[in-house]
């Protein structure tokens, strides 16, 4: 592929790191107490990205579907775990449910996009599959943790209301309907918001990346549109799946709300 | 632990089978048994008070009978069929539990009254405004009350709405969990009258009423179930 971008040398990397000194200086001057966090975050970001660069380079050379699948499962597990880690309540199968819903949605949407839409030369083509999956996962993770957190908090705070509906003859589904709807809405808001202002307020990272790497803006925009649709579908599917699974985990078949299965974290 | 006092005859004579039969019911939470081996029957026409000290599990007993909580042992039989064979939403509209604190949905009074008819369990019924208006008259309220937003109601008014919402479904058994505990004497008397009217309309009906007020117990019940401390 012909490219016309300027590669970044180690010196340039170091120079960019100097930008963080501005934040650290501000934090110190205004006594925000963020210096430590900023150091740790910067350090983690650099190490993680350098490592992932190496790993991806290695995976791209392998061209073995099993390895690609392994890397993808690893990424999905990480997303599943971190989605739950941001919630304030847990139930027993929550990690498993989170992993399952992200796996189902992200894999479906990513394979459809790579094979059905982009039509990559290889069905598992890591050059397409892995970056796309990463983007779908990142957004699905946010949607999952927002929706899950909202759902469990609402169940706890609206317990009287939900049980009042149950006593009046509502099925568990009818009694939870409003709570489910609010949770799904909460999970989808960031995706919808970002689509609304796309290109006006924000220039998406992937598109800017392609442009910096020498692609023409009108080409880059086309890729971006495909990816945004994939991200939106992935987030919607994950959010719905995790909320339905959580619903079945917290309401039993006797149409009872089982709040004792929810544990507060810390 | 459970004893029945004053097992007086009931107003309408005994039917062949009890409405509700509670058999060796036991409830355990993490810290231990709340109550064990509770046995009693509710017959058509029964007016039963559930009494005893706080912490004896009176609310939990009503919740268990309403099928809102699982029990660890024993069973409940309603209309000759154990609870496990009932479709719970249908059962709950016939054995209806009323919370101490009314939980209403956002919107107006009438929206709350109407909303229950959306449930699949009530598809054969439709909302009927006239009986509601008649009941409201007893409370000295007019049609305009139906348009009031829930947020603007007093505690007593909210409980009245919760009662009307439940009674319009014509349940056989009411499980009343201290419904008047936080209300003024006047509203409490009005609610008692409302329940008595519902009870008198059909000889098939019965209720269990948790109360801490001895005078109220004397007014509203013919026999009592006593739940002691575990």
Interface residues (C-beta under 8 A of the other chain):
Chain A: X160 X161 X163 X164 X165 X166 X167 X168 X169 X170 X171 X174 X252 X254 X255 X256 X257
Chain B: X66 X67 X68 X69 X70 X88 X89 X90 X92 X93 X96 X97 X98 X99 X101 X102 X103 X104 X105 X116 X118 X119 X120 X121 X122 X162 X165 X166 X169
